[in-house]
Amino acid sequence: MKITNWRYDVAMVVRRSIVVERIACQNVVLDLDGTLWDPMELSMEAWRQACLEHGVDPKLLVRERFARAFGHPASVVGEIVLPAVSKSLQTKVLDTANELEVQLIGTSLGVLFDGVKTTLEHLARSRRLFLCSNCQSGYIEAFLLTYGLEKMFVDSICSGDTSQGKGINLGMLIARNSIVDAVMVGDMHSDYDAARLNNLPFIYASYGFGDLREFDAKIDRIDGLLHVLA
């Protein structure tokens, strides 16, 4: 199904519980963690070092909790990752871990998903690309610099810079870039919620950290965007 008026057609598709197969748009907004790369090992190492610095036993860190934490704002990440320690200690470890994550992006701990660079290069030839993440300040810039992707994106926004959630940030990104038609691509419920709040169709990156049941289209690899976007 080729959408010519996404604001109307996507709403009709959702009500009928039909999954959109192809979406026409000139602007693509992408989430970062779980959509473009897997930072699991990087994040766990940053938190391990942060725990040691603040006297917290690193054995309290559980991989499954990290998977649930991705995509959430910083205000709740500490509670998810370290529920057994005090709120004040959660905050201290979180702040240190955030700094360490940015520093570690240049290492080989994070894994860029197969096909990311070639897919983005292809999309950037005919569309404007944007990043919208709940990450900390400096994270997006370090990621783009490490993988040589700076020139592919028109603009980016993150919670660390605005102290706002993804829904509001997505709206700010849309407004300041005069975006008329767009699609949101992500793997977590926060991405879906942000898309719905801003009346955008949502493409679910099922290879990421989330487990979603509602979406307008689904991809199993990043290069699936080349087939979903009309």
Secondary structure, 3 states (H helix, E strand, C coil): CCCCCHHHHHHHHHHCCCCCCCECCCEEEECCECCCEECHHHHHHHHHHHHHHCCCCHHHCCHHHHHHHCCCCHHHHHHHHCCCCCHHHHHHHHHHHHHHHHHHCCCCCCEECCCHHHHHHHHHCCCEEEEEECCCCCHHHHHHHHHCCHHHCCEEEEHHHHCCCHHHHHHHHHHHCCCCCCEEEECCHHHHHHHHHCCCCEEEECCCCCCCCCCCEEECCHHHHHHHEC
